[in-house]
Amino acid sequence: MRIRGFLLALVLLFSTLLTLPASAERTGAWVVSTTQLDDRLVELTVHSPAVGHDVGVRLLLPPDYHRYPARKWPTLYLLHGCCDGDTGYRSWTDKTDVEALSAHTNVLVVIPEGGPAGFYSDWRDGPRWETFHLTELRRIIEHDYRSGPRRAVAGLSMGGFGALSYAGRHPGFFRAAASFSGVAHPTYQGSRSSQLVLDIVAGTGADPLSLWGDPIKDARVWAAHNPFDLAPRLRGIPVYLSAGNGEAGPFDPPDSGVDGLEQLLGEQSVAVADQLRKFGVAVRTDFYGPGHHAWPYWERALHRSFPMLVRAVS
């Protein structure tokens, strides 16, 4: 009976391996489900061993995707900010006009989940979002959706950090990077910025030291992820930085006061811009003054940076 049970288990194992897509055989990740939301918008559920659970991803297919079935497509990764639970991957399409903006541009837009406070990193003790995005998901969209090697990346807030950090940590992977109100310098003015990161992670119920460790004791780990410290590694690609100063702007109620978060992130972005210029990086800035940490500004920033991002991958 034990031998029969063992043989049955082997049969089931091989049957499972034979039915997995090729992308799963290469990475261990696979597409659990696919939902076509409209002609261009596709929602995937991907099982990710790196993250440890199923992960949502939205794709905006190029308008000529079905017309040219053999073409490899330039790809734009759009990264979301923190604190949206596990549905951050829906935020760009739900809260901006990115679908209309990209309707006449033959670029594959990839909008992946990054966790409520994943910070686009392989944690010291926890999920490995960097591995999911740049290895597991990349191979799936290359195999199943013909994503090519010409890539750009943009993001807001935590996603702005992710865009700059990914581009700096993986030179040559992206041809352009853009940050909108990004957490661009997590150690700016010491604990004033590092505590923000720790508080965001702690707010999700996770141990904040499981991300990059202690900001002082593990300063090298923080620096290895920090766009400010990675500035020399961004040479050779165009970088776009935008942020407000936290005062009430054109999309805010006139009596809404100062947004301290946007004020801090604006200062971080200015510091990173200065550092990038110091190392000869081609950086374009849009420090537009009054403006809170809010979606209308990020939608506008996407419009303003979109031509640069598309040129870089065309």
Wavefront OBJ file of the C-alpha trace (Angstrom):
o trace
v 0.000 0.000 0.000
v 2.875 2.368 0.790
v 4.451 1.700 -2.627
v 1.124 2.288 -4.406
v 0.684 5.545 -2.488
v 4.199 6.642 -3.377
v 3.648 5.867 -7.062
v 0.343 7.744 -7.049
v 2.051 10.779 -5.527
v 4.711 10.676 -8.258
v 2.044 10.510 -10.953
v 0.232 13.516 -9.478
v 3.506 15.460 -9.205
v 4.467 14.837 -12.829
v 0.923 15.632 -13.980
v 1.128 18.975 -12.202
v 4.522 19.780 -13.714
v 3.287 18.928 -17.198
v 0.295 21.237 -16.885
v 2.199 24.253 -15.540
v 3.027 27.006 -18.057
v 6.615 27.384 -19.222
v 7.024 30.536 -17.119
v 6.250 28.532 -13.971
v 8.851 25.934 -14.869
v 11.486 28.670 -15.092
v 10.623 30.726 -12.017
v 8.152 28.810 -9.858
v 5.613 31.612 -10.414
v 2.548 31.070 -12.565
v -0.672 32.779 -13.627
v -3.566 31.529 -11.523
v -6.267 33.448 -13.407
v -6.688 35.970 -16.222
v -9.603 38.386 -16.583
v -10.102 40.541 -19.679
v -11.655 43.739 -18.285
v -11.920 45.516 -21.656
v -10.214 45.485 -25.053
v -6.844 46.472 -23.586
v -7.077 46.028 -19.821
v -6.146 42.608 -18.462
v -6.037 41.582 -14.800
v -3.819 38.700 -13.715
v -3.556 36.787 -10.482
v -0.019 35.420 -10.205
v 1.150 32.905 -7.644
v 4.524 34.162 -6.423
v 6.853 31.952 -4.371
v 9.016 35.053 -3.792
v 6.187 36.946 -2.105
v 4.580 33.868 -0.595
v 1.040 34.294 -1.899
v -1.045 35.233 -4.943
v -0.393 38.718 -6.324
v -2.512 40.957 -8.553
v -1.216 42.599 -11.726
v -2.926 44.751 -14.338
v -1.735 45.089 -17.916
v -2.649 47.648 -20.557
v -1.984 46.025 -23.909
v -0.573 48.096 -26.774
v -3.335 49.190 -29.177
v -1.774 47.106 -31.993
v -1.103 44.090 -29.753
v -3.356 41.658 -31.661
v -2.490 43.111 -35.064
v 1.178 42.100 -34.737
v 1.268 38.711 -32.976
v 5.026 38.272 -33.324
v 6.151 41.709 -32.139
v 7.992 42.282 -28.873
v 6.673 45.345 -27.081
v 8.392 48.188 -25.234
v 7.239 48.078 -21.625
v 6.414 50.697 -19.006
v 6.161 49.578 -15.394
v 3.884 51.792 -13.267
v 4.349 51.388 -9.514
v 1.781 52.364 -6.889
v 2.168 53.968 -3.471
v 1.647 52.596 -0.008
v -1.251 51.679 2.137
v -3.853 50.413 -0.392
v -3.967 46.932 1.101
v -3.439 44.323 -1.606
v -5.250 46.254 -4.346
v -2.648 48.907 -5.120
v -2.202 47.384 -8.578
v -5.674 48.704 -9.494
v -5.003 52.270 -8.413
v -3.393 53.660 -11.580
v -6.244 52.482 -13.814
v -8.985 53.293 -11.274
v -7.761 56.782 -10.308
v -6.107 58.173 -13.441
v -6.679 58.311 -17.189
v -3.622 56.165 -17.965
v -5.706 53.925 -20.225
v -6.755 56.864 -22.407
v -3.274 58.401 -22.213
v -1.680 55.235 -23.610
v -4.435 54.425 -26.118
v -2.387 55.531 -29.133
v 1.050 54.434 -27.935
v 2.368 50.948 -28.681
v 3.761 50.326 -25.221
v 2.802 47.501 -22.874
v 1.944 49.027 -19.486
v 2.524 46.742 -16.491
v 0.986 47.725 -13.150
v 1.956 45.196 -10.469
v 1.002 44.872 -6.822
v 3.791 45.961 -4.493
v 2.208 45.242 -1.131
v 0.678 47.775 1.273
v 4.207 48.767 2.334
v 6.507 46.430 0.421
v 8.921 49.211 -0.580
v 9.884 47.368 -3.747
v 12.526 45.355 -1.943
v 13.511 41.851 -0.980
v 12.995 42.112 2.756
v 15.600 40.869 5.196
v 12.841 38.752 6.700
v 9.670 38.722 4.658
v 8.369 39.068 1.094
v 10.728 39.415 -1.854
v 8.983 42.012 -3.979
v 12.089 42.877 -6.007
v 12.443 39.251 -7.081
v 8.757 39.064 -7.940
v 8.778 42.186 -10.117
v 12.129 41.864 -11.866
v 12.409 38.080 -12.209
v 9.129 36.202 -11.747
v 6.743 38.720 -13.309
v 9.213 39.835 -15.962
v 9.548 36.291 -17.274
v 5.794 35.776 -17.299
v 5.074 38.920 -19.290
v 7.969 38.194 -21.644
v 6.667 34.679 -22.319
v 2.914 35.312 -22.299
v 2.599 38.963 -23.409
v 5.736 39.514 -25.510
v 7.330 42.159 -23.324
v 10.659 43.130 -24.842
v 13.968 44.343 -23.366
v 13.207 48.076 -23.727
v 11.717 49.081 -20.385
v 10.951 52.248 -18.435
v 9.610 52.621 -14.895
v 7.613 55.268 -13.062
v 5.849 55.442 -9.733
v 4.271 57.617 -7.072
v 5.238 58.012 -3.421
v 6.503 54.558 -2.340
v 6.387 53.644 -6.039
v 8.547 56.656 -6.878
v 11.113 55.207 -4.520
v 10.697 51.849 -6.257
v 11.225 53.320 -9.721
v 14.465 55.073 -8.769
v 15.757 52.259 -6.571
v 15.082 49.542 -9.146
v 16.752 51.566 -11.907
v 19.771 52.259 -9.707
v 20.100 48.746 -8.330
v 19.826 47.176 -11.803
v 21.699 49.377 -14.302
v 20.650 48.617 -17.865
v 17.338 47.037 -16.902
v 15.367 50.269 -17.381
v 15.980 52.952 -19.993
v 14.249 55.732 -18.043
v 12.843 56.301 -14.564
v 10.330 58.762 -13.115
v 9.330 59.533 -9.534
v 6.210 61.489 -8.593
v 6.239 62.716 -4.967
v 8.562 59.813 -4.290
v 10.156 58.639 -1.072
v 13.311 59.512 -2.957
v 15.764 59.734 -0.044
v 14.749 57.514 2.913
v 17.630 58.736 5.083
v 17.245 62.459 4.326
v 17.888 64.393 7.552
v 18.309 61.139 9.444
v 15.334 59.987 11.463
v 13.033 62.610 9.954
v 12.825 60.419 6.837
v 13.824 56.966 8.077
v 11.136 57.086 10.760
v 8.556 57.739 8.045
v 9.515 54.466 6.364
v 9.491 52.580 9.654
v 6.097 54.026 10.600
v 4.573 53.122 7.231
v 5.733 49.524 7.547
v 4.655 49.301 11.192
v 1.250 50.671 10.210
v 0.586 47.504 8.221
v 1.282 45.306 11.245
v 4.711 44.168 10.029
v 7.987 44.453 11.940
v 9.625 47.552 10.408
v 13.122 46.187 11.051
v 12.313 43.234 8.786
v 12.546 45.535 5.758
v 16.119 46.930 5.767
v 16.984 46.576 9.427
v 17.870 49.430 11.767
v 18.665 52.737 9.973
v 21.856 53.195 12.002
v 23.098 49.673 12.645
v 22.217 48.564 9.113
v 23.075 51.803 7.330
v 24.707 49.918 4.447
v 21.489 48.065 3.681
v 19.522 51.315 3.697
v 22.125 52.944 1.436
v 22.024 49.980 -0.953
v 18.336 50.742 -1.609
v 18.438 54.541 -1.356
v 18.174 56.447 -4.688
v 20.335 59.242 -3.239
v 23.197 56.806 -2.659
v 22.523 55.049 -5.958
v 22.814 58.269 -7.975
v 26.054 57.300 -9.798
v 24.379 54.106 -11.024
v 21.634 56.118 -12.750
v 24.066 57.652 -15.234
v 23.113 56.896 -18.811
v 19.321 57.093 -18.480
v 16.950 60.071 -18.258
v 15.353 60.614 -14.853
v 12.219 62.629 -14.111
v 11.416 63.978 -10.625
v 8.293 65.857 -9.625
v 6.903 66.942 -6.254
v 5.055 69.763 -4.545
v 5.985 71.798 -1.487
v 2.962 70.752 0.573
v 1.098 74.050 0.414
v -2.482 74.029 -0.878
v -2.360 73.928 -4.659
v -4.763 74.067 -7.603
v -6.236 70.624 -6.883
v -6.667 71.175 -3.116
v -9.263 73.041 -1.062
v -7.885 76.580 -0.597
v -8.083 76.380 3.205
v -6.538 72.894 3.531
v -3.242 74.073 4.993
v 0.171 72.464 4.588
v 0.623 68.764 3.818
v 3.691 67.806 5.861
v 4.212 64.542 3.979
v 4.412 66.202 0.566
v 6.625 68.908 2.037
v 9.116 66.282 3.238
v 9.023 64.283 0.009
v 9.481 67.477 -1.988
v 12.624 68.242 -0.010
v 13.868 64.696 -0.554
v 13.287 64.996 -4.302
v 15.216 68.279 -4.489
v 18.137 66.680 -2.636
v 18.140 63.712 -5.004
v 17.986 65.989 -8.061
v 21.051 67.866 -6.823
v 22.851 64.574 -6.218
v 21.978 63.261 -9.671
v 23.304 66.402 -11.327
v 26.485 66.070 -9.291
v 27.091 62.719 -10.969
v 26.142 63.850 -14.449
v 22.726 62.186 -14.627
v 20.294 63.660 -17.153
v 17.558 64.705 -14.730
v 14.445 66.699 -15.522
v 12.561 68.218 -12.594
v 9.069 69.569 -12.099
v 9.041 71.048 -8.600
v 5.737 72.795 -9.097
v 5.385 74.495 -5.720
v 1.937 74.342 -4.077
v 0.436 70.873 -4.097
v -0.565 68.137 -1.670
v 0.176 64.401 -1.734
v -2.758 63.558 -4.002
v -3.736 61.755 -7.200
v -4.500 64.778 -9.421
v -0.858 65.851 -9.177
v 0.411 62.354 -9.980
v -1.886 62.050 -12.987
v -0.563 65.384 -14.227
v 3.004 64.234 -13.590
v 2.402 61.078 -15.620
v 1.151 63.213 -18.522
v 4.183 65.475 -18.311
v 6.707 62.633 -18.093
v 5.008 60.232 -20.495
v 6.696 61.538 -23.680
v 10.134 61.143 -22.074
v 9.348 57.617 -20.915
v 8.001 56.573 -24.311
v 10.948 58.067 -26.208
v 13.344 56.123 -24.022
v 11.829 52.767 -24.989
v 10.872 53.519 -28.614
l 1 2 3 4 5 6 7 8 9 10 11 12 13 14 15 16 17 18 19 20 21 22 23 24 25 26 27 28 29 30 31 32 33 34 35 36 37 38 39 40 41 42 43 44 45 46 47 48 49 50 51 52 53 54 55 56 57 58 59 60 61 62 63 64 65 66 67 68 69 70 71 72 73 74 75 76 77 78 79 80 81 82 83 84 85 86 87 88 89 90 91 92 93 94 95 96 97 98 99 100 101 102 103 104 105 106 107 108 109 110 111 112 113 114 115 116 117 118 119 120 121 122 123 124 125 126 127 128 129 130 131 132 133 134 135 136 137 138 139 140 141 142 143 144 145 146 147 148 149 150 151 152 153 154 155 156 157 158 159 160 161 162 163 164 165 166 167 168 169 170 171 172 173 174 175 176 177 178 179 180 181 182 183 184 185 186 187 188 189 190 191 192 193 194 195 196 197 198 199 200 201 202 203 204 205 206 207 208 209 210 211 212 213 214 215 216 217 218 219 220 221 222 223 224 225 226 227 228 229 230 231 232 233 234 235 236 237 238 239 240 241 242 243 244 245 246 247 248 249 250 251 252 253 254 255 256 257 258 259 260 261 262 263 264 265 266 267 268 269 270 271 272 273 274 275 276 277 278 279 280 281 282 283 284 285 286 287 288 289 290 291 292 293 294 295 296 297 298 299 300 301 302 303 304 305 306 307 308 309 310 311 312 313 314
